[in-house]
Amino acid sequence: MESIDMKSPCVKCSKGCGITTCNGCQQAYCINHFNQHRQELAIEVETLRQKHDRFRSNLDRKFTEHPLLLQINQWEQDAVNTIQTIAETARTLLRELLNQTKNEIEKSIKNLT
């Protein structure tokens, strides 16, 4: 990450002794400014990581909450509700028919005795 470069002065304070060069930006720094430069880079990297995480989260949310997906979910729920209503109606009608048949059979048995 760093190398000793006695030829170039620090880009921040122009000191010429004990200089290191950043391998990333190729700028020469004294030890104090090199450490400051590393801290600044660490902050930039953390800021980029946070922006990346926010972007990723927003992207995921946009795809999971896409209007067409929401429309399909609503269609599914409406279909389930319709099926449940029809099934309940069919059960009610069948119970009525079974009770009617049972009552007719009981009436026929009663008439035979």
N, C-alpha and C positions, 0 to 999 in steps of 0.2 A: 504494500500500500504506500510505503514511503521509501525515499532514498535520500542519502546525504548528497547535497549539491552545494558546494562551497562557492560556486561561481555566481549564482543568481541571488539577488537580495529578496527579502520577503516582500510580496506584493502588497501587504497591508502597511508595514512600518518601515520598509526599505533597509532593515538591518541585514548585514552581510555575513554574520557568523552563525554557525550551527543551523543551517537552513535545511529543510526537508522539502521534497517535492511530492505533491499529491499525484498518484498514478492515474487517478480518474480525470482530473482537469488539467494536469501537467503544470500547475502553478506552484511557485516556490513560496514557502512560508517559514517563519521562525517557529520554534517549538510552541510558544504560546498561541500564535495565530493558527498554527496547524491543528492544535487541539480544538480551538474555537471553530475552525473550518469543519472538523470531523463532527462536532456537536451540531453545527448547522445542517450538515448533510444528514445526520441521524434524524433531526427534526423534519427535514424535507421528506425523508423516506417514510417516517411515521405518518406524516400528512398525506402522502400518496397512498399509503396502505389504508388509511381511514376513508379516503375518497373512493378507492377501489371497492372497499367493503360496502359503502353506501350505494355506489353504482350497481354492484352485484345484487344487493338487496332490492333496490328499485327495479332492476331488470327482472328478478325472480317474481316480484309482486305483480309487475305488469303482465307477465305471462300467466300467472295463476289467477289473476283477476281480470283476464281479458273479457271484454263484453260478450263475445261469442260463447266462451265457456260459461259465463253467468247465464246466458240465454239457454244453453243446453241444460244447465242445472235446473233452471226454472221449468223447462219443458219436461224434464224427468220428474220433478216433484208434482207437476200438474197431472202427468200420466199416472203416477202412483196414487194420487188422491182420487182420480177418476176410477181407477181399477178398484180401490178400496170401497168407494161408494157403490159401484156396481155389484161387487161381491157381497156387501152387506145387504143390499136390496135382494139379491138372489137368495141369500140365507133366510131372510125374512119371509120371502114368498114360499120357499121350500118348507120352512117350519109351519106356515099356515096350511099348506097343502097336506103335510104329514099329519097335522092335528085334525084337519077336516077328514082325512081318510081314516084316522084312528077313531074319531067320533062316529063315523058311518059304520065301521066294523063293530064298535061297541054297541051301537044302536041295533045292528042286525043280530048280534048275539043276544041282546036283551029281548028282542022280539021272538027269538027261537025258544027262549026258556019260559 
